[in-house]
Amino acid sequence: MVSALQDRLGVRFRRIITSSSDGVPPWLDDVAAGDDAGLYKPTDAPWIVHANFTTLVGGIRALLMQALHPGSLAGVEQHSRYEVDALGRLAGTTRWLTILTFGAKSAIAKESARVNGMHSRVKGEYTAGTGEVKSYQAADTDLLLWVHIAFTDSFLVTHQLYSGEEIPGGADAYVSLWSKAVEPLGLTTCPMTQAELIAAIESFDDQGLLVVNDTTLRVVKFIKRPPLSRTARFAYAFLFQAAVASMPKKYRDRLGLKSLPLWLIQPVTKGLLGLMRLAIGDHSPIEEAALERHARIGQSAQ
């Protein structure tokens, strides 16, 4: 009975994050295919971090941090379908994250080409924090860097706060290894340590490149209350609070976000993520497909 309930809840959960009616990720075959290990082994830091439920909090935090850069925000506002198809956009991000983490090199090349194709069409103008009107394209190095460091910092920090699972090699291993994922997108120079990661984020702020305007606040309001079912909204509200609590106070304040104290949020979030894992079970089609591919490769090499 417990297994059957976990299966049902697991399907409902995966329907949300993959935007598929049956809960099976449409890119599952891409992860299963291939004859190499891809970028990461099951014992590597990115694999461990991205297989953890803390990614649910990290994803929300990344969106909030990314919204601080008007260039990054312009791409979302001017070209994204986030207001009419929020779950579709979530599925696209989930696809990229899981394929780059768990897929073989052929799948990674295919997915990176898909993202690069999208980036080539995302262009326009935005008003920078300095007041200058700037032209942009999603593939611009500065925008790629901001999205990458906001993402990396968010997934790392939320794992450190809300997971009891140790990161192999520590934080620096996660930062340096995950930088490989953005090389196919054209970003070849990235922070390699957590200290460099924090310094890179501060550099954007020190240059006056981060700003909050009416568009920022509208997008943040949407991130706070996306169109979810009543049950999903209940869980999401706690995850959102956990994401906000994990952000530096100065960025929370700029976005007009108030946080409960971390000493309270941290144990509650750990408990909630543990309950979600218990309710859904350990079945992860993507990770299982990747492990089966690794096993097949190992057997064929013998």
QUIWOJO-V204968 format. One record per residue. N is the residue number from 0. RES is the residue in three letters. SS is DSSP state (helix for helix, strand for strand, loop for the rest). PSI is psi in whole degrees, -180 to 180 (none if undefined). D_FIRST is the distance of its C-alpha to the first C-alpha in Angstrom with 1 decimal. Layout:
# QUIWOJO-V204968
N:RES:SS:PSI:D_FIRST + N:RES:SS:PSI:D_FIRST
This chain:
# QUIWOJO-V204968
0:MET:loop:-43:0.0 + 1:VAL:helix:-44:3.8 + 2:SER:helix:-41:5.4 + 3:ALA:helix:-41:5.1 + 4:LEU:helix:-42:6.2 + 5:GLN:helix:-40:8.6 + 6:ASP:helix:-44:9.9 + 7:ARG:helix:-47:10.8 + 8:LEU:helix:-36:12.4 + 9:GLY:helix:-41:14.0 + 10:VAL:helix:-43:15.5 + 11:ARG:helix:-41:16.9 + 12:PHE:helix:-46:18.3 + 13:ARG:helix:-25:20.0 + 14:ARG:helix:-39:21.4 + 15:ILE:helix:-48:23.3 + 16:ILE:helix:-16:24.8 + 17:THR:helix:-9:25.5 + 18:SER:loop:35:26.4 + 19:SER:loop:143:24.8 + 20:SER:loop:-30:23.1 + 21:ASP:loop:1:20.4 + 22:GLY:loop:3:19.9 + 23:VAL:loop:121:21.6 + 24:PRO:loop:127:24.7 + 25:PRO:loop:-19:27.8 + 26:TRP:loop:15:29.5 + 27:LEU:helix:-43:26.8 + 28:ASP:helix:-32:29.3 + 29:ASP:helix:-39:32.0 + 30:VAL:helix:-37:30.2 + 31:ALA:helix:-29:29.4 + 32:ALA:loop:164:33.0 + 33:GLY:loop:162:36.1 + 34:ASP:loop:27:37.7 + 35:ASP:loop:170:38.0 + 36:ALA:loop:-14:36.0 + 37:GLY:loop:-155:37.0 + 38:LEU:loop:-28:38.1 + 39:TYR:loop:146:35.6 + 40:LYS:loop:162:34.0 + 41:PRO:loop:-18:30.5 + 42:THR:loop:2:32.5 + 43:ASP:loop:153:34.7 + 44:ALA:helix:-48:34.6 + 45:PRO:helix:-38:33.8 + 46:TRP:helix:-48:30.7 + 47:ILE:helix:-46:29.4 + 48:VAL:helix:-45:30.2 + 49:HIS:helix:-13:28.9 + 50:ALA:loop:-7:25.6 + 51:ASN:loop:150:25.0 + 52:PHE:loop:-12:23.5 + 53:THR:loop:-15:26.9 + 54:THR:helix:-25:28.1 + 55:LEU:helix:-38:26.7 + 56:VAL:helix:-41:29.3 + 57:GLY:helix:-37:31.9 + 58:GLY:helix:-41:31.9 + 59:ILE:helix:-45:32.7 + 60:ARG:helix:-42:35.4 + 61:ALA:helix:-42:36.9 + 62:LEU:helix:-41:37.4 + 63:LEU:helix:-44:39.1 + 64:MET:helix:-43:41.3 + 65:GLN:helix:-31:42.2 + 66:ALA:loop:-13:43.2 + 67:LEU:loop:-19:46.1 + 68:HIS:strand:118:48.0 + 69:PRO:helix:-25:49.7 + 70:GLY:helix:-45:49.9 + 71:SER:helix:-41:46.2 + 72:LEU:helix:-35:45.6 + 73:ALA:helix:-40:48.1 + 74:GLY:helix:-40:46.1 + 75:VAL:helix:-48:43.0 + 76:GLU:helix:-41:45.0 + 77:GLN:helix:-23:47.3 + 78:HIS:helix:-14:45.2 + 79:SER:loop:155:41.5 + 80:ARG:loop:28:39.4 + 81:TYR:loop:-32:37.4 + 82:GLU:loop:-31:38.0 + 83:VAL:loop:-18:37.1 + 84:ASP:loop:62:34.4 + 85:ALA:helix:-40:33.1 + 86:LEU:helix:-32:29.8 + 87:GLY:helix:-41:31.8 + 88:ARG:helix:-39:33.9 + 89:LEU:helix:-42:30.9 + 90:ALA:helix:-39:29.6 + 91:GLY:helix:-42:33.1 + 92:THR:helix:-42:33.2 + 93:THR:helix:-40:29.7 + 94:ARG:helix:-50:30.9 + 95:TRP:helix:-47:34.1 + 96:LEU:helix:-47:32.4 + 97:THR:helix:-38:29.8 + 98:ILE:helix:-43:32.3 + 99:LEU:helix:-31:35.0 + 100:THR:helix:-45:32.7 + 101:PHE:helix:-11:30.8 + 102:GLY:loop:166:32.9 + 103:ALA:loop:170:35.8 + 104:LYS:helix:-33:39.4 + 105:SER:helix:-41:39.7 + 106:ALA:helix:-38:36.7 + 107:ILE:helix:-43:38.1 + 108:ALA:helix:-42:41.5 + 109:LYS:helix:-44:40.1 + 110:GLU:helix:-40:38.1 + 111:SER:helix:-38:41.1 + 112:ALA:helix:-38:43.4 + 113:ARG:helix:-46:41.1 + 114:VAL:helix:-42:41.3 + 115:ASN:helix:-37:45.1 + 116:GLY:helix:-41:45.6 + 117:MET:helix:-44:44.0 + 118:HIS:helix:-34:46.1 + 119:SER:helix:-22:49.3 + 120:ARG:helix:-11:48.9 + 121:VAL:loop:103:48.1 + 122:LYS:strand:163:51.5 + 123:GLY:strand:-148:53.6 + 124:GLU:strand:154:55.2 + 125:TYR:strand:160:54.2 + 126:THR:strand:117:56.1 + 127:ALA:loop:167:55.7 + 128:GLY:loop:-23:55.6 + 129:THR:loop:-6:59.3 + 130:GLY:loop:-9:60.1 + 131:GLU:loop:136:60.9 + 132:VAL:strand:122:59.6 + 133:LYS:strand:142:58.1 + 134:SER:strand:150:57.1 + 135:TYR:strand:159:53.8 + 136:GLN:strand:143:51.6 + 137:ALA:loop:-25:48.0 + 138:ALA:loop:0:49.1 + 139:ASP:loop:138:51.7 + 140:THR:helix:-40:51.4 + 141:ASP:helix:-37:51.5 + 142:LEU:helix:-41:48.6 + 143:LEU:helix:-41:46.5 + 144:LEU:helix:-44:47.2 + 145:TRP:helix:-46:46.2 + 146:VAL:helix:-41:42.9 + 147:HIS:helix:-47:42.3 + 148:ILE:helix:-34:43.2 + 149:ALA:helix:-40:41.4 + 150:PHE:helix:-52:38.2 + 151:THR:helix:-46:38.7 + 152:ASP:helix:-42:39.6 + 153:SER:helix:-46:36.6 + 154:PHE:helix:-34:33.9 + 155:LEU:helix:-50:35.7 + 156:VAL:helix:-44:36.2 + 157:THR:helix:-33:32.7 + 158:HIS:helix:-44:31.3 + 159:GLN:helix:-36:33.9 + 160:LEU:helix:-39:33.1 + 161:TYR:helix:3:29.3 + 162:SER:loop:141:28.0 + 163:GLY:loop:4:28.5 + 164:GLU:loop:128:28.6 + 165:GLU:loop:142:32.2 + 166:ILE:loop:120:33.9 + 167:PRO:loop:124:35.5 + 168:GLY:loop:-6:39.3 + 169:GLY:helix:-175:38.9 + 170:ALA:helix:-41:39.5 + 171:ASP:helix:-35:42.5 + 172:ALA:helix:-41:40.6 + 173:TYR:helix:-47:38.2 + 174:VAL:helix:-47:41.1 + 175:SER:helix:-43:43.2 + 176:LEU:helix:-39:40.6 + 177:TRP:helix:-20:39.1 + 178:SER:helix:-24:42.7 + 179:LYS:helix:-28:42.5 + 180:ALA:helix:-26:40.1 + 181:VAL:helix:-3:42.8 + 182:GLU:helix:-43:45.7 + 183:PRO:helix:-16:45.0 + 184:LEU:helix:-4:45.4 + 185:GLY:loop:5:48.9 + 186:LEU:loop:101:48.3 + 187:THR:loop:-10:49.8 + 188:THR:loop:113:50.8 + 189:CYS:loop:162:48.1 + 190:PRO:loop:144:47.6 + 191:MET:loop:-7:46.7 + 192:THR:loop:165:45.9 + 193:GLN:helix:-37:44.2 + 194:ALA:helix:-43:47.7 + 195:GLU:helix:-35:48.9 + 196:LEU:helix:-48:46.0 + 197:ILE:helix:-41:46.7 + 198:ALA:helix:-37:50.4 + 199:ALA:helix:-40:49.8 + 200:ILE:helix:-44:48.0 + 201:GLU:helix:-32:50.8 + 202:SER:helix:-42:53.3 + 203:PHE:helix:-42:52.0 + 204:ASP:helix:-44:52.3 + 205:ASP:helix:-30:55.8 + 206:GLN:loop:-1:57.1 + 207:GLY:loop:24:56.2 + 208:LEU:loop:-13:53.8 + 209:LEU:strand:135:50.9 + 210:VAL:loop:152:51.4 + 211:VAL:loop:124:49.5 + 212:ASN:loop:-171:50.7 + 213:ASP:helix:-37:49.6 + 214:THR:helix:-43:47.6 + 215:THR:helix:-49:45.8 + 216:LEU:helix:-34:44.9 + 217:ARG:helix:-42:43.7 + 218:VAL:helix:-41:41.4 + 219:VAL:helix:-39:40.1 + 220:LYS:helix:-39:39.4 + 221:PHE:helix:-42:37.3 + 222:ILE:helix:-35:35.4 + 223:LYS:helix:-36:34.7 + 224:ARG:loop:72:33.4 + 225:PRO:loop:163:32.1 + 226:PRO:loop:93:30.8 + 227:LEU:loop:166:27.0 + 228:SER:loop:164:24.6 + 229:ARG:helix:-43:24.5 + 230:THR:helix:-45:21.3 + 231:ALA:helix:-36:22.5 + 232:ARG:helix:-37:25.9 + 233:PHE:helix:-49:24.7 + 234:ALA:helix:-40:23.3 + 235:TYR:helix:-36:26.3 + 236:ALA:helix:-40:28.7 + 237:PHE:helix:-41:27.7 + 238:LEU:helix:-39:27.9 + 239:PHE:helix:-46:31.3 + 240:GLN:helix:-39:32.6 + 241:ALA:helix:-39:31.6 + 242:ALA:helix:-45:33.4 + 243:VAL:helix:-44:36.5 + 244:ALA:helix:-26:36.6 + 245:SER:loop:-8:36.8 + 246:MET:loop:151:39.8 + 247:PRO:loop:141:43.4 + 248:LYS:helix:-38:44.8 + 249:LYS:helix:-33:47.7 + 250:TYR:helix:-36:45.4 + 251:ARG:helix:-47:43.2 + 252:ASP:helix:-42:46.4 + 253:ARG:helix:-37:47.8 + 254:LEU:loop:0:44.7 + 255:GLY:loop:31:44.8 + 256:LEU:loop:130:41.4 + 257:LYS:loop:146:41.0 + 258:SER:loop:142:38.6 + 259:LEU:loop:158:37.1 + 260:PRO:loop:143:38.2 + 261:LEU:helix:-33:36.5 + 262:TRP:helix:-24:36.1 + 263:LEU:helix:-44:33.7 + 264:ILE:helix:-38:32.0 + 265:GLN:helix:-54:31.3 + 266:PRO:helix:-34:29.0 + 267:VAL:helix:-43:27.2 + 268:THR:helix:-43:26.7 + 269:LYS:helix:-42:25.5 + 270:GLY:helix:-43:22.9 + 271:LEU:helix:-45:21.8 + 272:LEU:helix:-36:21.6 + 273:GLY:helix:-41:19.6 + 274:LEU:helix:-39:17.1 + 275:MET:helix:-43:17.0 + 276:ARG:helix:-42:16.5 + 277:LEU:helix:-42:13.6 + 278:ALA:helix:-40:12.0 + 279:ILE:helix:-31:12.9 + 280:GLY:loop:175:12.6 + 281:ASP:loop:1:15.6 + 282:HIS:loop:119:15.6 + 283:SER:loop:100:19.1 + 284:PRO:helix:-41:20.6 + 285:ILE:helix:-51:24.1 + 286:GLU:helix:-39:24.2 + 287:GLU:helix:-40:22.6 + 288:ALA:helix:-39:25.2 + 289:ALA:helix:-42:27.9 + 290:LEU:helix:-39:26.9 + 291:GLU:helix:-38:27.0 + 292:ARG:helix:-43:30.4 + 293:HIS:helix:-42:31.6 + 294:ALA:helix:-41:30.6 + 295:ARG:helix:-42:32.4 + 296:ILE:helix:-44:35.4 + 297:GLY:helix:-40:35.6 + 298:GLN:helix:-40:35.4 + 299:SER:helix:-23:38.0 + 300:ALA:helix:-15:40.3 + 301:GLN:loop:none:40.4
